[in-house]
Amino acid sequence: MLDALACFDCRVSHYCQAGDHQLVICSVADALPGKPGEPMLYRDTGNMDGSAEIYPETL
């Protein structure tokens, strides 16, 4: 098992362009619990991606 909180087996439904990103839309076929712990939330990353310039009120 991976050193993760959970493991998902997904089936790709379709792809979507989103600006300079590509989203992959999937359905979960199976899921397994991993090791216990707290998930890392996007807000916990601080300004790691430089988003404070775009969304200063979120930090």
N, C-alpha and C positions, 0 to 999 in steps of 0.2 A: 504494500500500500504506500502511496505517496505520503510525504510529510505535509499533509493538508487537512483542513477541517472537514472536507467532504470530497467525494469524487463523483462526477456525473458522466454518464454515457448518453450522448445526444445525437439526434438525427437532424441533419440540415434540412430545413424547409425551403429557404431561399436566401438570396443575398440582396442587399440594398446599398446603393451609393449614398453617402452622407458627407458631402463636402470632400475633404481629402481623406476620408475614412471609408471603409467598407464594413457594413454591419452584416453579421451572419445570424439569421433567425433560425433557431433550433427548437425542437421539442425534446424534453428529457425522456429517455427510454428507460433508464435505470439510475439509481443513486445509491451510494454507499457512504456510511458515516466514516469519518477519518478520526484523527486524534482530537481530544478535547482542547478547547481554547476559545479565545475571543477573535472575531473577524476584524480585519483591518478595514476601516471605512474610508471612503474618499476624503472626507473632511480631515482625517488623521494624517494625510500625506503633506499637510502644510502647503507650501508653495513649490513643491517638487516639480510641477509641470509648468510653472510660470503663470498659472491662471489668476493670480492675484491682480494682475494688470487688467484682466477682463472682468473679474467678479470680486472686487475688493471687499464687498460686504460679507462674503462667505468665510473669511479668515478671522 
